[in-house]
C-alpha cells in the first residue's frame, strides 16, 4: 500500500466571518469548521496575488 495522498481544500474568496468557528451564527461550513476545531487547521492570514481571472482569492 502506498503513501496517503496530500489533499488541498481551496475555497474561492471565503470570508473568515462566514465560518462557524469564527463566530458565524449558522452552520454554513461544517467541514471547514471541523478541520479548524479538531485538527487546528486554520490559516490566519494567507493571500494570493491578484490575477486577471477568477481564482482562489484571499483567505483570512
N, C-alpha and C positions, 0 to 999 in steps of 0.2 A: 504494500500500500504506500502510495507517495505522500508527499507533504500536503498539508491543508492549503488551499489557495488563499491568497490575500484578497479581501473583499473591501472595496471602497464604496461608501454610500455618499452620494452627492445630491444636494438639493439646489434648485435654481432660485437664488436670491431669497433664501429663507430668513425671515425676520426673527431675531432672537426672542422677542417678546411674544411670539406666536406659539412657542413650545410650552407645554405644561410645566416642565421642570424649571422654567424661567419665570413662572408665575401666571401664565395664561389660564383663565378660569375654566376653559373647556378642554377636553381631552382630544386635541386635534392631531397630535403627533405621537401616538403611543409607542411606536418602535424607537424613535429618536429619544423619547423620554426614558425608555428602558435602558438604552445604551448609556445615556448620561448618568442615570441614577445607580444602576447596578455595576457597570464597568468603570464609571468615572470618565467615560469617553466624551469629551466636550472640548471644542476649540473656542477659547475665549475671544481671540482676535485672529482671524485668518482672512487674507484678502487675495483677490485675483486681479491682474491688471485689466484695465478697461480695453475691450476689443470692439470691433465693428459688428459682431454677431451676437446673438443671444446665447451666451454660455453661462455656466455657473458663476454667480457673482459673489458678492461679499458675504462672508459667514462671520457672525459676531460671537 
